[in-house]
Amino acid sequence: MTEPSTARPLWLILLSAGLIVGAAMGLRQCLGLYLRPITMELGIGREPFSDAIAVANLLWGLGAVGAGALADRYGAAFVAIVGSLASAAGFLLMCYAHSGTDLMIAGVLLGIGVSGTGITALVGAVGRAAPPDKRTAAIASLGMASGIGGFLAFPYVHALIEAFGWKASLIVVAASCASLAPLALALRGRGQTAAVIRAQSLAGAFREAFALPSFWLLVTGFFVCGFHVSFYSVHLPAFVQDQGVGVWVGVWALMAVGLANIAGTYIAGQSARFVEKRISLSVIYAARSVLFLGLLFLPITPLTIIGISALLGLFWLSTIPLTSGLVATFFGTGWMSMLFGFVFLSHQLGSFAGLWLAGRLYDATHSYQLMWWICAGLGLLAAALNWPIRERPVARMALAAAE
């Protein structure tokens, strides 16, 4: 079994990883604020912008597997440094974009960037540093950091746009991403011990995971999480304005998501000590379905939008400590970043599908109504998929624990 790392104190690793994740994830979630100004400036529909962010999310998922494997094998510092610089380049290119192609290239850079600075790349470093009884709560702190980042990033970016215009604001956001690189130095060092590497190869870790039915149920359910989160965060500001509600409502609604996410992720991390993770995941996905139906049947007012967003925030990234915790329960922490990266690839395939479909349906119907129905239906599907998961270690882990 993998022993918790004692090279650096847990609080230092959590602080560094939390600051990187919070800033990187928070700034990424602000992309929806640029949808209308960029598409209006370039004279294009919403589909090219949505597709560019969809590609960013897809590459985030693809990159998460490789970035996770590198972080597991060699440590997370280099991966986080490269990610922060790639994100900076992506935001800078978006500032100077002249076409949908430029936006697509910016999306590629942003996808690479967040794959190195997001939760997936750093979850292994945190998981190995924490003792087993504190692991889920430690991982939950990364989700909480993401929520805090989202809560602070929205007013930060909105204020920049209002004060300097959207183009100048992107230059400041790019500089903010680049400033994360020095924080990664606290995460430097090897990821695994030689004993762990001898015990299970990278290929062996994949074979073991792919042979476990519960792993595939987890992977498929996480697709829905990505579909929900990316569609809502990118298209909500535009949806709000389409309804004739003030621009400020979209900003405050996404801030409410980020703030409530802090509480929701904390509760999810603590709940793992009392309730099976699969049950909590099923409840989360079912609750999301009910909230999406609220956007179809309740009157669209500032109170409704902000209230539903706050409730949705409780079930936002609360899936991450539970999902990654199940990966650790199944397989241990030896290849945790890489295996969770594969699960997260499914999440990002969902993100791509949600953003691509939203852009296509909106340009065809000039409405998001069908998307709310699809989100509600997928939430119920994910709840059903997570319920039969068998929450226990694979035979290799059980045998090691018995020795």
Secondary structure, 3 states (H helix, E strand, C coil): CCCCCCCCCHHHHHHHHHHHHHHHHHHHHHHHHHHHHHHHHHCCCHHHHHHHHHHHHHHHHHHHHHHHHHHHHHCCHHHHHHHHHHHHHHHHHHHCCCCHHHHHHHHHHHHHHHHHHCHHHHHHHHHHHCCHHHHHHHHHHHHHHHHHHHHHHHHHHHHHHHHHCHHHHHHHHHHHHHCCHHHHHHHCCCCCCHHHHHHCCHHHHHHHHHCCHHHHHHHHHHHHHHHHHHHHHHHHHHHHHHCCCCHHHHHHHHHHHHHHHHHHHHHHHHHCCCCCHHHHHHHHHHHHHHHHHHHHHCCCCHHHHHHHHHHHHHCCCCHHHHHHHHHHHHHCCCCHHHHHHHHHHHHHHHHHHHHHHHHHHHHHHCCCHHHHHHHHHHHHHHHHHHCCCCCCCCHHHHHHHHC
